[in-house]
Amino acid sequence: MADYLRTLFLHPPSFEGFDGGAGARYQARREVRSFWYPTWLAQPAALVPGSRLVDAPPAGLGLADVVPLARDYDLAVLHTSTPSFPHDVRVAEALKAANPALRVGFVGAHVAVQREAALQASPAIDFVTGNEFDFTIEEVARGRDLASVAGLSYRTNGHVRRTLERPVLEDMDRLPFVVDVYRRDLVVEQYFIGYLLHPYVSLYTGRGCRSKCTFCLWPQTVGGHRYRTRSVEHVVAEIALARRYFPQVREYFFDDDTFTDDLPRAEAIARGLGTLGVTWSCNAKANVPYATLKVLKDNGLRLLLVGYESGDQGILNHIKKGVRVDLAREFTRNAKALGIKIHGTFIVGLPGETRETIAATIRFAREIDPDTIQVSLAAPYPGTALHQEALERGWLNGNGLVDGDGVQASALGYPELPREEIFAALETFYRRFYFRPRKMLTLGAEMLRDPAMGRRRLREGRDFLRFLSRRRSPSPS
């Protein structure tokens, strides 16, 4: 086997409680503290023998903890995001100061869509990668000259060079299992999501999404709009291995953008998981037919994470969601009838939003009544159609996607609906959904049935109330 550079994969420390660099579905501090697995870093780490993955946020590591690591490595690969990029640059500079010979590369959607600007941010960044960077990083770690590695941009003699684009990975089974890296470098108990059983493990079974949602970051920057998948056998084998590695894990989550994009495959994976007797959950679109839902439920599905986004059909059409409100209602009724839990996600401040559409979405959420919800502010990430539209229409306020504490901020404002009202709608939405007697009784009953969940719900409830109290007026970015 060829010699590899001593390689560190690092999800850098940034905002306290921020989980937006290496695998989060939403790049900000949330109203309830949560941590996703750094799967996008674990995947190339699995390709590089002798590498190490350090996930600073859930491990509670600060800059002083990670800088000494620089002296032990030849190559450091940092996963960055738009909100955390300035912090991540400072981490790179500190690593470089500790070891000037260290080669530092940045990966992630933010640098994939603006490579030259990222390199110009600091001389500490030696290279940045394009969309799928697994084998790009593997070749860099083998010590190849950067000019010969497809899929990256680098600096040489004061100039920025871009290599040939790397072909999209078609054979997804070429990717090794990430759970080997999880076992080697991570502590599963440090990862928790409010609506998932704890401890949990998440991973991807494919990349890309067939939907064309204008706001969604991953398909427009790193994944693409074709759903490229691992084989059913490959997925089931990894879960079987994970069961042996992590007998304490109570739930597996498939973090594919839309796991239900391929219904026959989803059913086949479900049947394989059914033979293992595991509990699992996934991302889904609000259009899965009853027959498929039943197969999934009968084979261990517990929960679906569903992006409803809005209760207004005009907004859904504008953002190219590809879902009808009436069909979303039917889907939700079917899932509930089968006993499938739903974590519904909504967005306020999308193009076309008015006071009336916000009220309609809140009514819609209360009517379909998911078990839990997440409400986000519309976030125009660079590289998305929403960002381009916002630039062209003058909707951006220049204050960034998060505030000074890493909490989501109102980046968009409209002549008829200023950002302050959009910001305030977040608290209104949460209060009107959760502070209902029926919902509070339901959540209370769940806490009594599961004492561990009850303790966690109490902590989350405390964090949630603190979050609402902080958001009574927008914080400056």
C-alpha positions as CSV (number, residue, x, y, z in Angstrom):
1,M,0.0,0.0,0.0
2,A,1.3,3.4,-0.9
3,D,2.4,5.7,1.9
4,Y,-0.2,8.3,2.8
5,L,0.4,11.7,4.4
6,R,-0.5,11.9,8.0
7,T,-4.0,13.3,7.6
8,L,-6.3,15.1,10.1
9,F,-10.0,15.5,9.2
10,L,-11.3,18.4,11.3
11,H,-14.8,19.8,11.9
12,P,-13.5,23.0,13.5
13,P,-14.7,24.7,16.7
14,S,-16.8,27.8,15.9
15,F,-19.9,29.1,17.7
16,E,-20.8,27.3,21.0
17,G,-23.2,24.6,20.1
18,F,-22.9,25.1,16.4
19,D,-23.2,21.9,14.3
20,G,-23.1,23.4,10.8
21,G,-19.8,22.3,9.3
22,A,-19.6,18.6,8.6
23,G,-23.0,17.1,8.4
24,A,-25.8,19.3,9.8
25,R,-29.1,19.6,7.9
26,Y,-29.3,23.2,9.0
27,Q,-26.2,25.4,9.4
28,A,-26.9,27.3,12.6
29,R,-27.3,26.9,16.3
30,R,-30.8,25.6,16.9
31,E,-33.4,26.4,19.4
32,V,-32.6,23.1,21.0
33,R,-29.0,21.9,21.2
34,S,-28.3,19.1,18.7
35,F,-25.4,17.5,16.9
36,W,-25.3,15.6,13.6
37,Y,-22.6,13.2,12.6
38,P,-19.7,14.6,10.5
39,T,-20.5,12.1,7.7
40,W,-19.1,14.3,4.9
41,L,-15.7,14.1,6.6
42,A,-16.0,10.5,7.8
43,Q,-16.4,9.3,4.2
44,P,-13.0,10.5,2.9
45,A,-11.4,9.6,6.3
46,A,-12.5,6.0,5.6
47,L,-10.5,6.2,2.3
48,V,-7.2,7.4,3.9
49,P,-5.3,4.8,6.0
50,G,-4.0,6.1,9.3
51,S,-6.2,9.3,9.3
52,R,-8.0,10.7,12.2
53,L,-11.3,12.5,12.4
54,V,-11.8,15.2,15.1
55,D,-15.3,16.6,15.5
56,A,-14.8,19.6,17.7
57,P,-18.3,20.9,18.4
58,P,-19.9,17.8,20.0
59,A,-16.7,16.9,21.8
60,G,-16.6,20.4,23.4
61,L,-13.2,21.2,21.9
62,G,-12.0,24.8,21.5
63,L,-9.2,26.3,19.4
64,A,-6.7,25.7,22.2
65,D,-7.5,22.0,22.1
66,V,-7.2,21.5,18.3
67,V,-4.1,23.7,17.5
68,P,-1.6,21.3,19.1
69,L,-2.8,18.6,16.8
70,A,-1.2,20.4,13.8
71,R,2.3,19.3,14.8
72,D,1.3,15.6,14.4
73,Y,0.0,15.9,10.8
74,D,1.1,16.7,7.2
75,L,-2.4,17.4,5.9
76,A,-5.4,18.9,7.5
77,V,-8.9,18.8,5.8
78,L,-11.4,21.2,7.3
79,H,-15.1,21.1,6.5
80,T,-16.6,24.6,6.4
81,S,-20.0,26.3,5.9
82,T,-21.1,29.8,4.9
83,P,-21.9,30.9,8.5
84,S,-18.8,29.4,10.1
85,F,-16.3,30.2,7.3
86,P,-14.7,33.3,9.1
87,H,-14.2,31.2,12.2
88,D,-12.8,28.3,10.2
89,V,-10.3,30.5,8.5
90,R,-9.0,31.6,11.9
91,V,-8.6,27.9,12.9
92,A,-6.7,27.2,9.7
93,E,-4.4,30.2,10.4
94,A,-3.7,28.9,13.9
95,L,-2.9,25.4,12.7
96,K,-0.6,26.8,10.1
97,A,1.2,29.0,12.7
98,A,1.7,25.9,14.8
99,N,3.1,23.9,11.9
100,P,4.0,26.0,8.8
101,A,4.7,22.8,6.8
102,L,1.1,21.7,7.3
103,R,-1.0,21.6,4.1
104,V,-4.5,22.9,4.8
105,G,-7.5,22.2,2.6
106,F,-11.1,23.3,2.9
107,V,-14.1,21.2,1.8
108,G,-17.9,21.8,1.8
109,A,-20.6,23.5,-0.1
110,H,-19.4,27.0,0.7
111,V,-16.0,26.6,-0.9
112,A,-17.3,24.4,-3.7
113,V,-19.3,27.3,-5.2
114,Q,-16.8,30.1,-4.7
115,R,-13.3,28.5,-4.7
116,E,-11.3,31.5,-5.7
117,A,-12.9,33.8,-3.1
118,A,-12.2,31.2,-0.4
119,L,-8.6,30.8,-1.3
120,Q,-8.2,34.6,-1.3
121,A,-9.5,34.8,2.2
122,S,-6.3,33.6,3.7
123,P,-2.8,32.3,2.7
124,A,-3.3,29.6,5.3
125,I,-5.7,27.8,2.9
126,D,-3.6,25.8,0.4
127,F,-6.5,24.3,-1.6
128,V,-10.3,24.0,-1.7
129,T,-12.3,21.2,-3.3
130,G,-15.3,21.1,-5.6
131,N,-18.6,19.2,-5.1
132,E,-17.8,15.6,-4.3
133,F,-14.4,15.5,-2.7
134,D,-14.0,12.0,-1.3
135,F,-11.5,10.7,-3.9
136,T,-10.0,14.2,-4.5
137,I,-8.9,14.2,-0.8
138,E,-7.7,10.6,-1.1
139,E,-5.4,11.5,-3.9
140,V,-4.1,14.6,-2.1
141,A,-3.4,12.4,0.9
142,R,-1.4,10.1,-1.3
143,G,1.0,13.0,-1.8
144,R,0.1,13.7,-5.4
145,D,0.9,17.1,-6.9
146,L,-2.2,19.3,-6.6
147,A,-2.0,20.2,-10.3
148,S,-2.6,16.6,-11.1
149,V,-5.6,16.1,-8.8
150,A,-9.1,16.6,-10.4
151,G,-11.7,18.6,-8.6
152,L,-9.9,21.3,-6.7
153,S,-8.5,24.8,-6.8
154,Y,-5.1,25.7,-5.3
155,R,-2.7,28.6,-5.0
156,T,0.7,28.6,-6.7
157,N,3.2,31.5,-7.0
158,G,0.5,33.9,-5.9
159,H,-2.0,32.7,-8.5
160,V,-5.1,30.6,-8.1
161,R,-5.3,27.5,-10.4
162,R,-8.3,25.3,-11.0
163,T,-7.8,21.7,-12.1
164,L,-10.2,19.6,-14.3
165,E,-13.5,18.8,-12.8
166,R,-13.9,15.4,-11.2
167,P,-16.5,13.2,-12.8
168,V,-19.6,12.6,-10.6
169,L,-19.3,9.3,-8.6
170,E,-21.7,6.8,-10.1
171,D,-20.7,3.6,-8.3
172,M,-21.6,4.6,-4.8
173,D,-20.6,1.2,-3.5
174,R,-17.0,2.3,-4.0
175,L,-17.3,4.3,-0.8
176,P,-16.3,2.4,2.3
177,F,-18.5,2.3,5.4
178,V,-18.4,5.3,7.6
179,V,-19.3,3.4,10.8
180,D,-15.7,2.1,10.9
181,V,-14.6,5.8,11.3
182,Y,-17.4,6.5,13.8
183,R,-16.2,3.6,16.0
184,R,-12.6,4.6,15.7
185,D,-12.8,8.4,16.3
186,L,-16.2,9.4,17.7
187,V,-18.4,8.9,20.8
188,V,-21.9,8.1,19.7
189,E,-23.4,9.4,22.9
190,Q,-22.2,12.9,22.1
191,Y,-24.6,13.1,19.1
192,F,-28.3,13.8,19.7
193,I,-31.2,15.2,17.9
194,G,-34.4,16.2,19.7
195,Y,-36.8,14.1,17.6
196,L,-34.5,11.0,17.4
197,L,-34.0,8.3,20.0
198,H,-30.7,8.6,21.9
199,P,-28.2,7.4,21.1
200,Y,-28.6,7.4,17.4
201,V,-26.4,6.9,14.3
202,S,-26.9,8.7,11.0
203,L,-25.4,8.0,7.5
204,Y,-26.1,8.4,3.8
205,T,-27.3,5.6,1.5
206,G,-27.1,7.9,-1.6
207,R,-26.4,11.4,-2.8
208,G,-28.5,13.9,-4.8
209,C,-32.1,14.8,-4.9
210,R,-34.6,14.8,-7.7
211,S,-36.5,17.8,-6.3
212,K,-35.6,21.3,-7.5
213,C,-36.3,23.3,-4.4
214,T,-34.7,26.7,-4.9
215,F,-33.6,27.1,-1.3
216,C,-32.0,23.7,-0.7
217,L,-28.2,23.8,-0.4
218,W,-27.0,20.3,-0.9
219,P,-28.4,19.2,-4.3
220,Q,-27.5,22.6,-5.9
221,T,-23.9,22.6,-4.6
222,V,-22.5,19.1,-3.8
223,G,-25.0,16.4,-4.5
224,G,-26.8,17.2,-7.8
225,H,-30.3,16.5,-8.9
226,R,-29.8,12.8,-9.7
227,Y,-30.3,10.4,-6.8
228,R,-27.2,8.2,-7.0
229,T,-27.5,5.3,-4.5
230,R,-25.6,2.6,-2.8
231,S,-26.9,-0.9,-3.4
232,V,-29.5,-2.3,-1.0
233,E,-27.0,-5.0,0.1
234,H,-24.3,-2.4,0.8
235,V,-26.6,-0.4,3.0
236,V,-28.0,-3.3,5.0
237,A,-24.5,-4.7,5.5
238,E,-23.3,-1.4,7.0
239,I,-26.3,-1.3,9.4
240,A,-25.6,-4.9,10.4
241,L,-22.0,-3.9,11.1
242,A,-23.1,-0.9,13.1
243,R,-25.3,-3.0,15.3
244,R,-22.3,-5.0,16.3
245,Y,-20.2,-1.9,16.9
246,F,-22.8,0.1,18.8
247,P,-25.2,-2.2,20.7
248,Q,-26.4,0.8,22.7
249,V,-27.8,2.7,19.6
250,R,-31.6,2.9,19.6
251,E,-32.2,4.4,16.2
252,Y,-30.6,4.7,12.7
253,F,-31.3,7.7,10.6
254,F,-30.8,7.9,6.8
255,D,-29.7,11.4,6.0
256,D,-30.2,11.3,2.2
257,D,-31.8,14.5,1.0
258,T,-34.9,12.5,0.1
259,F,-34.6,8.8,1.0
260,T,-38.0,8.2,-0.6
261,D,-37.0,9.5,-4.1
262,D,-36.7,5.8,-5.1
263,L,-39.7,4.0,-3.6
264,P,-38.9,0.4,-4.7
265,R,-35.4,0.8,-3.3
266,A,-36.7,2.3,-0.1
267,E,-39.0,-0.7,0.3
268,A,-36.2,-3.1,-0.4
269,I,-33.9,-1.5,2.2
270,A,-36.8,-1.5,4.7
271,R,-37.3,-5.3,4.2
272,G,-33.5,-5.8,4.8
273,L,-33.6,-3.7,7.9
274,G,-36.7,-5.6,9.0
275,T,-34.6,-8.8,9.1
276,L,-32.1,-7.0,11.4
277,G,-34.8,-5.8,13.8
278,V,-33.6,-2.3,13.9
279,T,-35.5,1.0,14.4
280,W,-34.9,3.6,11.8
281,S,-36.0,6.9,10.4
282,C,-35.3,9.0,7.3
283,N,-36.0,12.2,5.3
284,A,-39.1,12.0,3.1
285,K,-41.2,14.1,0.7
286,A,-44.8,14.6,1.7
287,N,-46.0,12.5,-1.2
288,V,-45.2,8.9,-0.3
289,P,-48.1,6.6,-1.0
290,Y,-49.8,4.6,1.7
291,A,-48.7,1.2,0.3
292,T,-45.0,2.2,0.6
293,L,-45.5,3.8,4.0
294,K,-47.0,0.5,5.3
295,V,-44.0,-1.5,4.0
296,L,-41.6,0.9,5.7
297,K,-43.6,0.9,9.0
298,D,-43.9,-2.9,9.0
299,N,-40.1,-3.1,8.8
300,G,-39.0,-0.8,11.6
301,L,-39.6,2.7,10.4
302,R,-40.3,5.0,13.4
303,L,-40.2,8.6,12.1
304,L,-40.1,10.6,8.9
305,L,-38.5,14.0,8.7
306,V,-40.7,15.9,6.2
307,G,-40.1,19.3,4.7
308,Y,-43.5,20.9,4.4
309,E,-42.0,24.4,4.2
310,S,-45.3,26.3,3.7
311,G,-49.0,25.9,3.8
312,D,-49.4,28.2,0.8
313,Q,-49.5,26.6,-2.6
314,G,-48.2,29.7,-4.4
315,I,-45.1,29.7,-2.3
316,L,-44.5,26.0,-2.8
317,N,-44.9,26.5,-6.6
318,H,-42.5,29.5,-6.5
319,I,-39.7,27.5,-4.7
320,K,-40.3,24.5,-7.0
321,K,-41.2,22.2,-4.1
322,G,-43.1,19.8,-6.2
323,V,-45.7,19.0,-3.6
324,R,-49.4,19.9,-3.4
325,V,-50.8,21.0,-0.1
326,D,-53.8,18.7,-0.4
327,L,-51.6,15.7,-1.1
328,A,-49.4,16.7,1.9
329,R,-52.5,16.5,4.1
330,E,-53.4,13.1,2.8
331,F,-49.8,11.8,3.2
332,T,-49.8,13.0,6.8
333,R,-53.1,11.4,7.6
334,N,-51.8,8.1,6.1
335,A,-48.6,8.2,8.1
336,K,-50.5,8.9,11.4
337,A,-52.9,6.1,10.7
338,L,-50.0,3.7,10.5
339,G,-48.4,5.1,13.7
340,I,-45.4,6.7,11.9
341,K,-44.1,9.8,13.8
342,I,-43.4,13.0,11.9
343,H,-41.0,15.8,12.5
344,G,-42.2,18.5,10.2
345,T,-40.0,21.3,9.0
346,F,-41.3,24.8,7.9
347,I,-39.7,27.9,6.6
348,V,-40.8,31.5,7.0
349,G,-39.7,34.3,4.8
350,L,-39.6,32.5,1.4
351,P,-40.3,34.5,-1.7
352,G,-44.0,35.5,-1.9
353,E,-44.3,35.4,1.9
354,T,-46.9,37.8,3.4
355,R,-48.5,38.2,6.8
356,E,-51.4,36.2,5.4
357,T,-49.3,33.3,4.1
358,I,-47.5,33.0,7.4
359,A,-50.8,32.8,9.2
360,A,-51.9,30.2,6.7
361,T,-48.8,28.1,7.2
362,I,-49.3,28.2,11.0
363,R,-52.9,27.1,10.6
364,F,-51.7,24.3,8.2
365,A,-49.1,23.1,10.7
366,R,-51.7,23.0,13.5
367,E,-54.2,21.2,11.3
368,I,-51.8,18.4,10.1
369,D,-50.2,18.4,13.6
370,P,-46.8,16.7,13.2
371,D,-45.4,15.2,16.4
372,T,-42.7,17.9,16.5
373,I,-41.7,20.8,14.2
374,Q,-38.7,22.9,13.3
375,V,-39.2,26.4,12.0
376,S,-36.4,28.1,10.1
377,L,-35.9,31.5,8.6
378,A,-35.4,31.4,4.8
379,A,-31.6,31.2,4.3
380,P,-30.2,32.2,0.9
381,Y,-27.0,30.1,0.7
382,P,-24.5,31.0,-2.0
383,G,-24.8,28.6,-4.9
384,T,-28.6,28.2,-4.6
385,A,-31.3,29.6,-6.9
386,L,-32.8,31.4,-3.9
387,H,-29.5,33.3,-3.3
388,Q,-29.4,34.3,-7.0
389,E,-33.0,35.5,-6.9
390,A,-32.4,37.5,-3.8
391,L,-29.4,39.2,-5.3
392,E,-31.3,40.1,-8.4
393,R,-34.3,41.4,-6.5
394,G,-32.4,43.2,-3.8
395,W,-33.8,41.2,-0.9
396,L,-30.5,40.6,0.9
397,N,-29.8,42.8,3.9
398,G,-26.1,42.1,4.1
399,N,-26.2,41.0,7.7
400,G,-25.4,37.3,7.1
401,L,-27.2,34.0,7.7
402,V,-26.6,33.9,11.4
403,D,-26.1,36.5,14.2
404,G,-23.1,37.0,16.3
405,D,-23.8,33.9,18.4
406,G,-24.4,31.6,15.4
407,V,-28.2,31.6,15.7
408,Q,-30.2,31.9,12.5
409,A,-30.9,35.5,11.4
410,S,-33.4,37.1,9.0
411,A,-31.2,37.4,5.9
412,L,-34.1,38.3,3.6
413,G,-36.6,41.2,3.7
414,Y,-39.3,42.3,1.3
415,P,-40.9,45.7,0.7
416,E,-44.2,44.3,2.0
417,L,-42.8,42.2,4.7
418,P,-39.6,43.5,6.5
419,R,-37.1,41.2,8.1
420,E,-38.2,42.2,11.6
421,E,-41.7,40.8,11.0
422,I,-40.3,37.6,9.5
423,F,-38.0,37.3,12.5
424,A,-40.9,37.8,14.9
425,A,-43.0,35.2,13.1
426,L,-40.6,32.4,14.2
427,E,-41.6,32.8,17.8
428,T,-45.2,33.2,16.9
429,F,-45.1,30.0,14.9
430,Y,-43.5,28.0,17.7
431,R,-45.8,29.3,20.4
432,R,-49.0,28.8,18.5
433,F,-48.0,25.3,17.6
434,Y,-46.6,24.0,20.9
435,F,-48.5,26.0,23.5
436,R,-51.8,24.2,22.9
437,P,-53.3,22.0,25.6
438,R,-53.6,19.0,23.3
439,K,-50.0,19.2,22.1
440,M,-48.7,19.7,25.6
441,L,-50.7,16.8,26.9
442,T,-49.4,14.6,24.1
443,L,-45.7,15.5,24.8
444,G,-46.3,15.0,28.5
445,A,-47.7,11.5,27.9
446,E,-44.6,10.6,25.9
447,M,-42.3,11.8,28.7
448,L,-44.2,9.6,31.2
449,R,-43.9,6.5,28.9
450,D,-40.2,7.0,28.3
451,P,-38.3,8.4,31.4
452,A,-35.1,8.9,29.4
453,M,-37.0,10.9,26.8
454,G,-38.8,12.8,29.6
455,R,-35.5,14.0,31.1
456,R,-34.3,15.0,27.7
457,R,-37.6,16.8,26.9
458,L,-37.3,18.8,30.1
459,R,-33.8,20.0,29.2
460,E,-35.0,20.8,25.7
461,G,-38.0,22.6,27.0
462,R,-35.7,24.8,29.2
463,D,-33.4,25.5,26.2
464,F,-36.4,26.2,24.0
465,L,-37.9,28.8,26.4
466,R,-34.5,30.4,26.7
467,F,-34.2,30.5,22.9
468,L,-37.6,32.3,22.6
469,S,-36.7,34.8,25.3
470,R,-33.4,35.7,23.4
471,R,-35.3,36.2,20.1
472,R,-37.6,39.0,21.1
473,S,-35.5,41.4,19.1
474,P,-33.1,40.7,16.2
475,S,-29.4,40.5,17.2
476,P,-26.9,42.4,15.1
477,S,-24.7,40.2,12.9
